[in-house]
């Protein structure tokens, strides 16, 4: 035991001396310590192309904390908001920059835009360090600003197609999915229309020891939905909308259905702050008419239903982390026992240096399953989920803790065998 302890201490001393020697030639004490909180940022690209700062892995040791959030813009791209939050000796410095991307922006253009915006936002901070002499300013006054002529009048269209196929001797699966959408977003009104279709096919085969087929089952699912919503802006806190749907789904025992639903919403915070914080409360009332594939548990082959729905949503993105939560209640007016109640929450909290807590959960009480097939579900129905089944509740929950320690710096780039 004593020999092991002595050997371990010698190893630790040797390792520490190597670390000290390697660090002494690359000291960057004068540079800003930067922590970037961004889901879509290419950190490898940033570290390779913006080397005037120290990238650190914890906001508590940072001089500047950058939070990047995004929202959809009217051109089909994103509005990116960059919050520059000074810490320690820069605590009095706070700034925000906003840039917009186009719908057809590629990954290379996006990462260059993010890099340029971060460089501009950090300039006031870097000017207060010994690296100020490394900054140069250039400008071009020859570019003329012209009014934009948009032949599409803010309309944006998108088409998506996907398919996958996999299988083995006893199982084969095919999935095809397609979608087309059109949107027009302005400050006063927005329109969004989509049409999507999904087809799933699964084939199961069971063989005996002599490779003779003893059981086979084919499962098919098909669904399609048309959706449209128009929303009117009613000031900084209010919005009103009209939503319409048409759909079909073999899984939900729906041959054809349609509904229309007007809604109104109030946001406690101004909508221009929506990428950082929201507290929205909405109320909607509507009417649905459903034509079923098979007779339902309520002995209906078709029916019309009035309903209403209350929803509350909260979102907050701050320097200690983020949290999103929502809760809704919906019921059919003909019978208040036919209701659904659900809630969800997701959060990431940086508890203290190096330790983060992540949480996601959702749950629902679906007591309004009016379209369930009357016939009792077979064992195959339960195991293969061919049709929607009666349930009193559903839930999903994940909890995670992560802890990192060691060097606070994260400047080195080495993508080998990534």
ZAKOL-900339 format. One record per residue (C-alpha): y, x, z. Coordinates in steps of 0.02 Angstrom, whole numbers, plus 50000, padded with zeros to 5 digits. Layout:
BEGIN
YXZ;...
***
This chain:
BEGIN
500005000050000;501215014250045;500825023149881;501125006949786;502795004149875;503385021949842;502895020449659;503805003849643;505405011149720;505325026149602;505135014349454;506635003749510;507705019449534;507215025749362;507555008949279;509265007549364;509765025049311;509325021149130;510345005049138;511835014049213;511765027949084;511625015748939;513055005049002;514255019249040;514555022848857;514885004848810;516044998648947;517144984048892;518004979449055;519644976148966;518924963048848;518904944348881;517324937148954;516964922148844;515774907448874;515514895348729;514834877948761;514354871948587;512784863748517;513104867648333;513844885148345;512904899548266;513024911748411;512184925748314;513534924448180;514934923948310;514304939448402;514134948848237;515854944448170;516974942748323;516694958148430;518344959148522;517664948948669;516194949748790;514994935148770;514334929948940;512954917848984;513784908949130;515454900049136;515774905549316;515994923749261;517014919349106;518874922049081;518894908348948;517724893548934;517674885148763;516984867548748;516664861348571;516364842648544;516224832348386;516484814748320;516194807148148;517764806648041;518254795047900;517734807147763;515914807647815;516124824347905;516554828248085;518104830248191;517824845848297;518814847548458;518944864748538;519494865348720;520034882548780;519974882848970;520634898249058;519774904349216;520124917249349;521764926149304;521944914649151;521734898649252;523484892549206;523104893249019;522324878048933;522394873348750;521544861648626;521294863548438;520614850148321;519894853148147;519034841448023;517574845247908;517084837247743;515454827947716;514784841147597;515164856347706;513724868547711;513114879147856;514004894847795;515684885947779;515464877447948;515144893348044;516634901947960;517734887248009;517124887948190;517414906748197;519174905248126;519634891448249;518974901248397;519934916748342;521554906948330;521304898348496;520914914548587;522414923948520;523574919348667;522234925048790;521864941448701;523734945448692;523694946848882;522334960148879;522274978448827;521504972548662;523184965048609;523494979948496;521944975448397;522734959048339;523704957648176;524584942248107;524644937247925;525324921847841;525584914547667;527084903647626;526674902247442;525444887947462;526244871147424;525694856047524;525344841347409;524904823347443;523044820247428;522484808047294;520804800847343;519924792047198;518584785847320;519874777747436;518994784547592;517284777947543;515824789647581;514034786847520;512434794947578;510634793947514;509144800547613;507324801347558;505874808847653;503984808447652;502554817247738;500684817347719;499384824847834;497534822547861;495794828847896;494044821847867;494204808047998;496064804047984;497414802747851;499224797847870;500624794347747;502434790547790;503874786747672;505654783547727;507244780247628;509024775847671;510664772847582;512324770447672;514154767847632;515624769547751;517504768547746;518444773947902;520314773147930;521324772348090;521524753448077;519834747748011;518114754547975;516644747947874;514864754047882;513404747547779;511624754047773;509954749447698;508374758247754;506524756147723;504984763547807;503154763247757;501714770147863;499894770947816;498504777547926;496644778447886;495304781748016;493494786547978;492064790148098;490464798748039;488794801548122;487884818048135;487284816647956;489074813847890;488684795547855;490154783647876;489894772148026;491664765548054;493274764047954;494984756547987;496574756047883;498254752547967;499834748447870;501614746047933;503114741547831;504904738247883;506624736847805;508364733147871;510064729347799;511514732147919;513394730047906;514804731348032;516684729948015;517774735648160;519634732848185;520704744248294;521744734448420;522774748148500;522294763248604;521004754248711;520354738948618;519234736048468;518424720848387;516994719848264;515854708748162;514044714148138;512694707248023;510844711348001;509384706647891;507674714047922;505794712947902;504454721548007;502574719648008;502514728448177;503684715448255;502824700548170;504414697148070;504244691347891;506134689547873;507584688047995;509464688447996;510834687848126;512734688648142;513654694748295;515534696248333;515994708348473;517474714948571;517634731348665;518784739248793;518864757948824;519624763148990;520184779448911;521124781048748;520024781948594;520814798448543;519944806148695;518244799148645;517474816048605;517784821548786;517674805548888;517314787048865;517064771948974;516754757448856;516344739448900;515874727148764;515364709048747;514504701448596;513844684148555;512784680048405;511504669448315;509804674648243;508594665548131;506814672348121;505344668648005;503744675448081;502184682247995;500994673948120;501234660148248;502044666848407;501554664748589;502844650548594;501974641848448;503394645648327;503264650848146;505164650948130;506634647848247;508504650148271;509194657848431;510924659948507;511154675148618;512454686148701;512494704248758;513474714748883;513534733748866;514364747548968;514374765548908;515034781148994;515224798648924;516034814049000;516034832048938;516844844449057;516684862749103;515294859749230;514204850649105;514054833449026;513414816249066;513074800748960;512484784249029;512344766348969;511714749549031;511494733248937;510984715348969;510484702848834;509774685348843;509434670248735;510534655648784;509164642448767;508224650248914;508994662949031;507274669149081;507164676648905;508194692348936;508114711148918;508924723649033;508994742148999;509824758249053;509844776449000;510594792549065;510654810449006;511534824749091;511624843549103;512434850249260;512784868549295;512514868349483;513024886249516;512914903249435;511354903849328;510604887149385;510674871549276;509934854249298;509514843249148;509004825149162;508584811749037;507884794549068;507834777148998;507014761149055;507004743149002;506364726149054;505974717348888;505744699448947;506324692148780;504864696348665;504914679548575;504054686048418;502394691648493;500834685848399;499944671448486;498184678448464;497584690048600;497774708448558;496154717348514;495634734348579;496144741848411;497864733848425;498124741748596;497474758948551;498294760348380;499904750748418;499744740448259;500844726548327;502144724648462;501244720848627;501814711248779;502474722148919;503454719649079;504314736549070;504464752948977;505184769649030;505384787848986;505964801649102;506184820449092;506904832449222;507184850949200;507854865749297;508314882549221;508854898249309;509414914449228;509914930649311;510254948649268;511604955649154;513034943449123;513394950548950;512654943948789;513494954348652;511994963048574;511284956348411;509474960248365;508644946748257;507024956248224;505474945148227;506504930048280;
***
